[in-house]
Amino acid sequence: MDRDQLTEHLKFAAELGVAGVSRDPAWRTRQGDALVVSRAQDERTAGSSPAHAPAPSPLDSARGPEALEGSKGEPVTFAANAAEALAAVRADIGDCTRCKLHGQGRRQIVFGVGNPDADLMFVGEAPGADEDIQGIPFVGRAGQLLTKIIEAIDLKREDVYIANVIKCRPPGNRNPEPDEVETCEPFLFQQIDIIKPKVIVALGKFGAQTLLRTLDPISRLRGRVYNFRGAKLVPTFHPAYVLRNPSSKRDVWEDMKLVRTLLSEK
Ligand code: URA
């Protein structure tokens, strides 16, 4: 990190509510936050309901050669590794017409981006206008803030994997509808099952409520850890919400410290 990057990093950390920088080695090993640990211990479980049964095409292990199944359970191909397995899922989606969004002005499918072997995965709601143009999740203003949030815990965008519940832009950025979620979320579940992240950050009310099958407000869901498809799921505010409500940065920072602690656990 050069001097300018360091200045930028510290400025953003300060904006996120970080009071100072610690030389305590416990910080480096990411064990050092009593509040975070106690929150992590206050773990509720989610994801054990039938609604969270594996999607039709989970992969038991995406780290070795294996047969893949498509969204209807049909064999697709063999994958030597997670990158290939993800490519096979992307190929299975094709130029999708499974739900009505394909006829409502979306330009392209926004599948996901990042490290296929990531320990940390971010899940948003659905692509917006910028993402629809570029075909990459979180590249607009909210995406730029997400990149800073990732860097605030000393990771790079390339280290993590970023995807959305819905792969196509809903018209006018409306909320995805239940039939669209039902059709599309099996592909997200496949991505999760291939990547096998240690930690998933659900960004915003929609992503968190959808994955956890709850109508609890994000303000109640955040700050806690949930079991989800073999990962620890941490809900936090959506970066677009943070842009509109800068005071929420402090809570996001708390959530990211929790994420950092979870990533450091064996
Ligand atoms: N908001 C999301 O939820 N996802 C994106 O990819 C961009 C903005």
Residues whose N, C-alpha, C, O or C-beta is under 5 A from the ligand:
A	BS01	URA	G124 E125 A126 P127 G128 E131 P137 F138 A142 N164
